[in-house]
Amino acid sequence: LIQHIDAAAAVARGYARMAPIAPLSSTSLTSKFVRIGLVVVLALNVLNESVKFSLGVNRRATAVVDAIDAGMDGVNLDDTSASAFADASARQAMQKVDAPRLVVEDDAAKATQRFRIFSPDAVATSSTTRVRECGSPAVDGYAHVNMTCLIESATNVEFDVSAAAREASVAWIEHHASYDGIAVRWGIHHTSRTVEECAQRCKDHVVRNRTATTAEALPCNVFVWCPMPPEREKETFRCFEPDAHEHFPGDCWLKFSEVPEAVEVNQRGSNDAEGFTNDQGVTYARRHEGMPPAVHWSSGVVLPPGVTPSAGTLSPRAKW
């Protein structure tokens, strides 16, 4: 500041030297006072601008130091402009606002990973190579299910029944498909509002008795859900299945499959694939005149993280 005052004084002295002092008279005295007044005004103006410049530099320097102390990224130390600091401040504010939202998005992503839509056309083979050692339960209409074999199977013995493992498992959902398996919880009068809720019921299923010789000893790794139609159709809507039961909206079947990553399929799509034609060459649609143009059911399998399902194999029911 002292330097700026000295500079203003030098300017004033310069102007004074430029105006020689004439003999005193009323006119010359007035002119002299006018010149002196102009010099003083000019000097004060120079002093004012110098002080404002000095204070501005100090404020910008302080702003940059504050930005550094606040941990702002992207502050250019060579750029002391107000816009640079404003840009840095805005970035810092956005980081503080976005941080909690990113956590929410991560949680949503994790939830999405636990329920995945499966397309049989997208995956040809499973990530495991296990074989079905206990045969197909539906080979003779479930009349001779080898329950002992299923209970002693590696799938059941190695199944992690802990709540943490079941919650971490991934539910792969296929719409317009009906999967086979041994029922560990009948779906009739066991309803859920969505297929995801049905999948969660499968994950939450607790084995009733590990020492039992019935399906009570088996966990759930397959779910089959009858969708909810519009409200006006709920009274009359039934999911089609070629068996003796009526299947109501919301029915949620929980099942066990020996090889869930290569699950057996009862129905899929329009049931018009080659495998749905029986040994006599009769198509599924001709055998079941009341079948819908596309399978009503949505089904899925529950697998450990890192295990992906295949398109599976057709169960004996595909030829019923």
Residue pairs with C-beta under 8 A, 6 or more apart in sequence:
1 51
1 54
4 46
4 47
4 50
4 51
4 54
5 47
7 46
7 50
8 43
8 44
8 46
8 47
8 50
9 43
11 39
11 42
11 43
11 46
12 39
12 40
12 42
12 43
15 35
15 38
15 39
15 42
16 36
16 39
19 32
19 35
21 32
22 28
22 32
57 80
60 80
60 81
60 82
60 85
61 80
63 80
63 82
63 85
64 75
64 77
64 80
64 85
67 75
67 85
67 88
67 89
67 92
68 75
70 92
71 92
72 88
72 89
72 91
72 92
73 88
73 91
74 87
74 88
74 91
75 84
75 85
75 88
76 84
113 170
114 167
114 168
114 169
114 170
114 171
115 170
115 171
115 173
115 196
115 199
116 170
116 171
116 172
116 173
117 172
117 173
117 174
117 175
118 172
118 173
118 174
118 300
118 309
119 174
120 174
120 177
120 268
120 311
120 312
121 311
123 308
123 309
123 310
123 311
124 310
124 311
125 310
126 261
126 262
126 307
126 308
126 309
126 310
127 261
127 306
127 307
127 308
128 261
128 307
130 154
130 155
130 259
130 261
130 262
131 259
132 258
132 259
132 262
133 149
133 153
133 258
134 146
134 149
134 150
134 153
134 258
135 146
135 149
136 180
136 264
136 315
136 316
137 145
137 150
137 180
137 181
137 182
138 180
138 264
138 266
138 315
138 316
138 317
139 316
140 316
145 182
147 182
147 213
147 214
147 215
148 213
150 156
150 182
150 218
150 256
150 258
151 213
151 217
151 218
153 258
155 221
155 257
155 258
155 259
155 260
156 217
156 218
156 219
156 256
159 219
159 221
160 166
160 304
161 206
161 207
161 210
161 219
165 304
166 203
166 204
166 302
167 203
168 304
168 305
169 203
169 302
169 303
169 304
169 305
170 302
170 303
170 304
170 305
170 307
171 196
171 199
171 200
171 202
171 203
171 223
171 300
171 301
171 302
172 300
172 301
172 302
172 303
172 308
172 309
173 195
173 196
173 199
173 298
173 299
173 300
174 268
174 298
174 299
174 300
175 195
175 298
176 268
176 269
176 294
176 295
176 296
176 297
176 298
177 265
177 267
177 268
177 269
177 295
177 297
177 298
177 299
178 224
178 241
178 265
178 266
178 267
178 268
178 295
178 297
178 299
179 222
179 224
179 255
179 257
179 263
179 264
179 265
179 266
179 299
179 300
179 301
179 312
180 222
180 255
180 257
180 263
180 264
180 265
180 266
180 315
180 317
181 221
181 222
181 255
181 256
181 257
181 260
181 263
181 264
182 215
182 218
182 255
182 256
182 257
183 215
183 253
183 254
183 255
184 205
184 215
184 216
184 218
184 219
184 220
184 254
184 255
184 256
185 201
185 205
185 220
185 252
185 253
185 254
186 253
187 224
187 225
187 226
187 247
187 251
187 252
187 253
187 254
188 245
188 246
188 247
188 248
188 251
189 248
189 251
190 201
190 251
190 252
190 253
190 254
191 248
191 249
191 250
191 251
191 252
192 198
192 201
192 225
192 250
192 252
193 228
193 250
194 225
194 228
195 223
195 225
195 227
195 298
195 300
197 252
198 223
198 224
198 225
198 252
199 223
199 300
199 302
201 220
201 223
201 252
201 254
202 220
202 221
202 222
202 223
202 254
202 300
202 302
203 220
203 302
205 219
205 220
205 254
207 216
207 217
207 218
207 219
208 216
208 217
209 216
209 217
210 217
211 217
215 256
218 256
219 256
220 254
220 255
220 256
220 302
221 255
221 256
221 257
221 260
221 301
221 302
221 303
222 254
222 255
222 256
222 257
222 260
222 263
222 299
222 300
222 301
222 302
223 252
223 253
223 254
223 255
223 299
223 300
223 301
223 302
224 252
224 253
224 255
224 297
224 298
224 299
225 250
225 251
225 252
225 253
225 297
225 298
225 299
226 239
226 247
226 248
226 249
226 250
226 251
226 252
226 296
226 297
227 239
227 249
227 296
227 297
227 298
228 234
228 249
228 250
229 237
229 249
234 249
237 248
237 249
238 246
238 247
238 248
239 247
239 248
239 249
239 251
239 296
239 297
240 247
240 288
240 290
240 291
240 292
240 295
240 296
241 247
241 266
241 267
241 297
242 287
242 288
242 317
242 320
257 263
257 264
257 301
260 301
260 302
260 303
260 309
261 301
261 303
261 307
261 308
261 309
261 310
262 309
262 310
262 312
262 313
263 299
263 301
263 309
263 312
263 313
264 312
264 313
264 314
264 315
265 311
265 312
265 313
265 314
265 315
265 318
266 315
266 317
266 318
267 284
267 295
267 297
267 317
267 318
268 295
269 294
269 295
270 285
270 293
270 294
270 295
271 284
271 285
271 291
271 295
271 318
272 283
272 284
272 285
275 314
275 318
276 283
276 284
276 314
276 318
276 319
277 283
277 284
277 319
278 287
278 319
279 319
284 291
284 318
285 291
287 320
301 309
303 309
